[in-house]
Every structure is written in structure tokens, then in C-alpha cells.
Amino acid sequence: MATETKEETFTLEEILSSIKTTNRLILWNDDVNTFDHVIYCMMKYLDYTESQAEKIAWEVHNKGKCSVLEGSYTEMEIYRKILQQEGLTVTVD
């Protein structure tokens, strides 16, 4: 008994459109970092204004997490490592 397999093909355009080109840096709430420290880090490393950084801190506090930056995976990994060294809980999505 012969088994037939169907080969699925994709165009280069289909493949490239399916690749995720934008990744997000997610800041998570924790019981360790103060509002002031989060605000300081957002201003120092991500170049947010004090007002923007405060909004991020409040969103993390109220919702448990906040997307703080978007870009390439490599760029997000660099910022993730920097912010983790400051004690923040961050992931790349």
C-alpha cells in the first residue's frame, strides 16, 4: 500500500510576512522595586520623560505588566539584560 505525501510550498513573500519582525520588551510587576527605581531606569535606559516613566510604573503596578519598548529581537535582548542588571523583571515577547 503506497502512501502519498503532499508537499506544501510557500513563496518568499509568504515566509517573510510570517516571520515576527517586531518584539516587545515587557516590564513585570514585582514586590522588590520601588516606583522611583522603575522611573529612574525607564528614564536612564529607555529615554522616557519623567511623566512617561511614571505612567509606565503605574501601569505595571495596576495591570501587572507593561510593554515598554518594541524592536528587533537582538535590540530587545540588549535592553532586557541591562534592565535585569538593575533588578527589574523583564522579558522579550
N, C-alpha and C positions, 0 to 999 in steps of 0.2 A: 504494500500500500504506500503510495507516494504522498508526501506532504508538500503542499505548496506554501511558499512564504512570499509575502508581498513586501517589496522593498519600498520604503517611503522616502521620497526625496524632497528637499527644500531648496529654495533659491537663496542666494547670498543675502538678498534683502530681507527675507523672512527670518533668517538666522540672526542677522544683525539687529533686527527690530525686537527680537525676543530676548536679547541679552540686556540685562539690567545695567544701565549706564550711570544711574544716579543712586547713590547710597545715602542713608541718613545716619547721623550721629545722634544717639538717643541718650539723654541725661535722665537718670533714675533717682527717685527719692530714696533717702536713707535716714537713719537716725543718728548719723555721725556729723555730717557737715552742717555748718551754720548758713543762714541766709547770706551773711556778709561774705563768707568764703566762696559760695557759689557765685555771687555777684562779682566778686573780685576776679575769679577765674574766667567768667564769661567776658569781662571787660579786657582782661590782660591777654588772653589767648585767642579769643574769637572776635575781638574788636567791637563788641557791642557797647552801646552807650549805657550809662547807669540805669536809665529808665527801661531800656530794653532788657537789660540783665535782671532787673527787679521783676519784670513780667515773667521772665523765664523761671526765676526762683519760685514765684507764686504758683505758676502752672505745675511745676514739678511737685510742689507741696500739696496742691489740691487734687491733681489728677494722677500723681504717681510717676509721671514721666513727661518728657518734652523733647521733641525733635529740635536740636539746636543748630544743625548745620547739614547741608546737602552737598554732595560732590562725588568724586571718584572714590572707589574703594580704598586705594592707596592713600589718598588725602585724608579720608575719614579715619583710617588706621593710625596715621601720624597723630592726629588730634586726640584720638582715643587714648593713645599711650601717654601723651602729655597730660591730659586731664586725669587719667588714672594715677599718675605720679603725684598729682595734687590731692589725691584721696577721693576723687569723685567716682561715682559708679556710672560708667558709660559703656554703651555697646554700639556696634555698627549693624544697621538693618539694611 
